[in-house]
Amino acid sequence: MTDSATVKRKQPDRYDIARRSLIGFTKLTYPQYEADPMHYLIGSALDRVISGKIKKLMIFAPPQHGKSELASVRLPAYYLGRFPDRPIILTSYSASLAEAKSREIRGIIETNEEYQRLFPNVKTRRDSRAVNKWLIHGRRGSLLAAGAGGSITGSPAVLGIIDDPFQGWKEAQSPVERENVWKWYRGTFRTRIWENGAIILIMTRWHEDDLAGRLLAEQADEWTVLRLPAIAESEADRIEQDKFLNIPHLPFDPLNRAEGEPLAPKRFSRKALDELRRDVGETAWAAEYMQVPRSMEGNMMKREWFSQFVNEVPKQCKRVRFWDKASSETDGSCFTAGVLVAMGGDGICYIEDVVKGRWRPEEREKVILQTAELDRLLYNNTVKIWIEQEPGSSGVESSQISIKNLRGYPVYSEKPKGDKNVRLEPFSVQAANGNVRLKRGDWNGAWIEEMCTVPNGKYRDQSDATSGGFNKLALRKNKSVGGRAVGLYGR
């Protein structure tokens, strides 16, 4: 019979755990490290690289979420402890950043007491400690640090790490910079990795044609991809995003999060992420935080077309509040937008107000009613309200609910026909000719950003509501879905 003391002796101690897993090693050598579930997931993927089960790994995660500490600092130190005869190449967007990480790794090996207990025979060579390249004493292992685009000739590696090859948004938007990184990867970096070696690419996605985008376009079946969006997506969104990125679709969140849950709550709460989303805008949010980069500029409208702002819109203008309602009945998957469009007798179009949000159906109807009441008070019940009717029976039912909810207001529904871009073109032409003004408001930035990403952007609720309202005002005769004339309030 085994007594409790024997059982206790058989349990692995923290050194055994550190030898078996990167997370265990990180906690041993960096006791202050706080791991969220995402870090255990990343650590597990990196363990599979160490064991040889994964040869090519991409990790996409938002800024300041702790991915580099694991993959670019703790991993190389751990890897050299486990395999002191295997050289490593560590690169980043600049040589100085790669060298800073190299200095940290070297410091762990040389001065961390727990590391020295764990790997007592692994030490750096005292005569070869340059921050850009240093060697393991008496072994073949080494670490070379370089910037993306820099020379690594003559330095082969079993493990190659690329940690963010672009410094930021500006560089990633440059076709020249993207092409330079691509040529460096193919002509320099890739040629230095030994047969059966491993490559790890850690990135915040900046552009759909960045290094990860090009590799996935050509070699998607060769890479294991860990995409960790800042906020958990709905299954429908995951399907769409993974298809867009050309990566295998997961039928569940990689961390089994419920829709809307944050990625690393110890670092960023949902409230903090919502504030970041507001501050950085939808384009940067989709790329940097959700890891789904899309082209900044669409081909229909340009930012300079929306540079004319007014403090007040003439009272005598005709007005339409057009609602593009979220088609999903689930919370958090789609936006609803109501855009107030005004037009003067001189043909000048004003975007006067935008109400936009994610609401459950009952909350949404309250917002629409509240907005109608505010518009009535401001404009004496002269604002025409249009509800876009989504296809199918659920769309008909949803529009009927809104119309019933807005009893006493001039409200109509419409089932739109034709392509969305075709419906937006009349507004686009007027914007290009300087005939559009924006009333100053806190919605301006998000509205401009969405308009200028059509048709490449993920969302177009505001643009669809804008084109709907504009077309109602620009046409002299407007018809409901049933064909009945409902008003002559054009120019």
C-alpha positions, 0 to 999 in steps of 0.5 A: 500500500502506498502511503501519502509521503510516497505519493507526494514524492512522485508528484512532479515538482516545479522544475519537472513542470518547467522542463516539460512546458514553456508556461511552466518554465516561464512561471519558474523564471518569471514568477510575476508572470500572469497567464490568461487562458490565451497564454496557455494556448500559445504556450501549448502551440509553442510546446508542439513546435519544440517537440517537432509536431509543428514546423510552421506556426503563425500567431496573430494576437492584439498589441500588448497581450503578452504574445512576445514575452512568451514567443520571443523571450522565454521560448529562445531561452527555454529552447537553448536550455533543452537543445544547446546545440541548436542555433536560433535566429530572432528577427523583428522590424528593427535590429535594435528591437531584436537586439533588446530581446536578445539581451533579455534572453542572454540575461535569463541564461546568465543571471536567472538563478532558477534557470541555472538550477534547471539547466546547470550545464547551459552557459554563454561563451564569455568571448562571444557575447555580442548582443547581435550574436552570442554562443552557448559555451562548448556547444553549437547553439547560438542566438542571432538577432537581426532586423527584418531586411537585415543580413543573416548570411552565414548564420543557419538556424534550427528555429527561426522567429519573426516577431512583427516584421512591420514597425507599424501601420504606416510601414505596412500600408506601403507596397514598397515596404511589404515587397521588401519584407517579402523578398527578405523572407524568401531570399534571406530568412527562409534560406537560413532555416535547416531541413526539419527546422521550425519557423514561428511568425508572431504578428499583429496583422496590419494589412491583408497583403502583409507577410502573413497574408502572402504566405497564407495565399501561397502556402496555407496548408503548410502553416498552423495558424492561431488567430486570437481576436480581442473579442470573441466572435459569433460563429457566423463572423468566424466563418466569414473571417477565416474564409477571408483570411484563407485559414481553416475554419474552427466551429468554436472559439479557440478558447471556448469563449462566449461571443463578446468575451475579451481575450486576456481579461487580466490585461484588458477588460471588455470595457477597456477594449470597447474604449480602444475600439472607439479610439482607434476606429473600425479599420484599425480595430479589425486589423490590429485587434481582431486580426482581420485586416482589410484595405483601408480605402475602398474604390468608391469614395475618398476622405477628402470628399468629406472635409466640409463641416457645418455647425448647423443645418438649414431648418428648411431642408427636407429630411429623412431618417433611414434605418438599416437594421441588423439582420441578426437577432443575436446580440453583438453580431451586427450593427443597426444604424439610423442616418439623418440625411437633409437636403436643401433646395440648392441640392446640397446634401447634409449628413446631420446625425448618425445613431449606431449600435448593437442592440437586442431587438427589443432594445433596438425598437426603443432606440428607434422610437426614442430617436423618432421622438427627438427628431419630432421635437427638433423638426415638428414631425417633418422627418420621414422615417424609412425602415429597410426591410431585410429579405425573407419573412423575418425581414417583413416581420421586423419592419412591421414591428418597427412601423407599429412601434412608430405609430403617429410618425411618418414611417415607411418600409422598403425592400431594397432592390439591386446591388448595394454599390449601385444604390450608393453611387448617386451619393458618391457622385454628389460627394465627389462634386463637393455637394455633401456637408457633415454636421459636426458630431462625435459620430463623424470619424466612424462614419467617414471611415466606414464610407471610405472602406466601401466595398472592402470594409466588413461593415456597411450599415452606415453607408447603406442607411446613408444611400437609402436616405439620400436616394429618398430625397434625391428622387422626386417621387418615392414609392413604398415596397407595395408601389404606393406613392408616399410623398413628394419631398425631393428637390 
